[in-house]
Amino acid sequence: MKERLKTFLIYLFSLALVLITNLTLRLKVVGEDKVKQLESEGKSLIFAFWHGKMLVPIYYFRQRGYYGLASESNDGEYISRVLKKLGWQVIRGSTSRGSVRSLLKLIKALKRGNQVAITPDGPQGPRYEAKAGTIYLAKKSDSLIIPVGVAFAKKKVIGSWDRFNLPYPFTKGRLVFGDGIAVDSDIDQEGIERKREEVNKALIAADNEAEELLNQN
C-alpha cells in the first residue's frame, strides 16, 4: 500500500513538473513545417531526442496518440503514467529487458501509420550516445528518423546519468526538428553502425542549432 501511494505521489509530482515547466516556457519551434509535410505524405516517423531533454518534447507531442517507450523500472512506471495522461500510447520495455518484444510492438505501430518518439540514449545511457535499436526500428518499419534538438536559456542540470535539463520558469526555449534520416531495408551490420553515427551527429547538430537560435534572439 505504501509503495503504491509513493508511486502515485511521484507520478503527481512528475506530471505537475511537466505541466508547470511547459506552460511557463517561452518556446519557439523550428522546422515543424518539414514534419507536417512528411506526415501529409503518409510517412511514418520516429522522433528522436536525448533522454535528458525529454521534458519539453513529451509535452509538445501531447494528445496526438504517438507511441512512446518506457522502461520496466520504477522510473519507467512514473514516466509511463505521465505519458498516458498526456495522451500517449505507451509500450513498456528497454534495451536490456524486453527489448525484442517492445521493438516488435513499435514496428507494428509504425506500420499501422502511427508515429513514435524515443530517447536513443535511454534508459540508462551512455549519455548522448544513440543505440543501434533506433536504426533497426527504422529499417524494419520503413520509417524516417527525425532528430529533435532542445535548448533552454536558463536551466538546472540534474546530476543524474542523463544530465536531465530542467528549464527555469518563464525562460526561453527552442525545439528544432532536423532533416529526416532514411534507413535502407537491406542495410548490413556495418551500415547500421554508420547510420547510428549519423543519427548521433544529427542529434548533436540539432541541439547545437537550438542553442545558436537562443543566442540570436
N, C-alpha and C positions, 0 to 999 in steps of 0.2 A: 504493500500500500504506500509506504514512504517513498519507494523508488518510483512508483507511478506518479505520485504527486510531484516529486523532484523533476521528473521528465516533463510534466505538464507546465511547471513553473518556468523551466528553462526555455521551453517552446514559446511561452507567452513573452518572455523577455526578448528572445531572439526575433520574434515577429514584430514586437514594438520597436526594436532597434532598426530593423529593415524599413519599417514604415516611417518612423521619425526621420531617419537619415535621408531617405529618398524624397520625402515631402518637403524637406527644407533645402535640399541640394539644388543649386542653380546649374542645372545640367544642359549642355548643348551636345547634340548628336551629329556626327559627320558620316556620310556615306550610306545613309539608310535608303536613299533612292536606288542604289545598286541592288540592295537586298529586296526591295519591293518589286523591282523589275524581274529578278530571278524567281521570286515567288509567283509572280503573274504568269511566268513561263512554265510553271508547274515543277520547278526544280526542288529537289529535296536538299535541305541544308543542315549542316552540322555547325552550330555556333560554338567556337572555342575561346575560352578566356581563362586566365590563371585562377587557381583556387583562392589565392589571397585577395583577389579583386572581384569576387562574385557578388558582393553586396548590392551593387547597382544593377548589373545585368539581370539578376534573378527577379528584380522588381520591374525593370524595364520591359521584360518579356512576359509580364503577368497577364493572366486571363486570355491567353492565346491557345491554350491546350498543348503547348510544347511539351516534349518529353525531356526529363532530366534524370540523371543517375545519382543516387545517394548510397553511400556505403552502408554495410550492415552493422556498423559500430553504433555506440550511443550518440556520437556526434552526428552520424548519418540519420539517426532517428529524429533528432531535432530539426535538421535541415529538411528531411522528408516532410515533416508536418508543416513547416513554413511554406515549402514549395506548393504543397497541396492547397493550402489556404490561399495562395496567390494564383491558383488556377492551373497549376502544372499537373501533368501526368508523371508519376514517379516510378522508376524502376530501381529496385534495391540490388546492390552488388558492388563489386570493386575489382581492381586489377589483381588482387591477391586471393580473393574469396568470391566464388560465384561469378567469375569473370566471363566464362563461356556462356553461361545461361543469360546473364544480363546483356552481353553483346548480341546474342541472337534476338532478344526481345527488342533491342534498339534497332537492329537491322529490319525486323518486321515492321516496326513503327514507321521507319523511313520509307520502306517500300509501299506502305499504305498511303503515303503522301503527307505524313506528319513531319514536323521539324524537331530537331534535337539540339540540346545545348549541353556541353560537357566542360569539365575542367581537366585538361590533358595532363596536368602535373599532380592531380589528386589520386587517391585521397590522402596520401602520406608523403608525397614528394618522390624524388628530389624537387625542390622549388625551381620553378621556371624551366622545367625540362619536360617537354611533351613526350608521352609514351607512344609506342607503336600501335596501341589499341585504337587510337583515333584514325590512323591510316587504314587499318583493317576494316573499321566500321565504314569508312567512305568507299573503300574498294568493294565490299560485299553489297553495299546498298546503292551504288552508283550515285553518290551524293557529293556535293561540294562542301569543302571545309571553309568556313568564314571566320578568319581571325578577328577577335574583338579586343580593342585596346581601351584601357580605362586609366584616367589620371585625375588627381584632385589637387587643388591649390594648397589646401591645408588639411592635414590628416594626422591621425595617430596610427603608428605602425605597431601592431601587437607582436610580442616576442614569441610567436608560435612558429612552427616549421615553415609555414607558408608566408610569414611576414604579413599577416592579414591587415589590409588597409581599411581603416575606419575614418571616413571623412568627418570633419567638424561640421556642426550645423551651420547652414547658410553659406558654406564655402562654394567655390566654383568647381564644376566637374566637367570632364569631357569623355564621351564614349565614341570610339571610332570603329567603323566597320572596314576591314581590309578587303582586298580582292579575293574572290573565290579561288580555292585550290582544288583542282581535279585530281583524281587518282584512278589510273587505268585498272580495269578489272583483271588484266593478266600480268600485273606488276610482280616482279620476283622479290626475294628477300633483300637483296642489295638495293633494289629500287625503293622498297619500303623504308629502309634506313635513310636513303637520300631524301625521300619525301618527308620523313619525320623531321629531319634537319631543316627542310624548307618551311614546314609548319612552325617550327620553333623560332626561326628567324622572322617569319611573318608576324608572329605574336609579339615578339620584342619590338619589331618595327611599328606595329600598331600602337603599342604602349608609348613608344618614343614620339610618335606623331601626336598622340593625345597630350603628352607633356609639352610639346612645342606649341600646340594650339593654345594651351593655357598661358604660355609666356607671351603670346601675341595679343591677347585680349586682357 
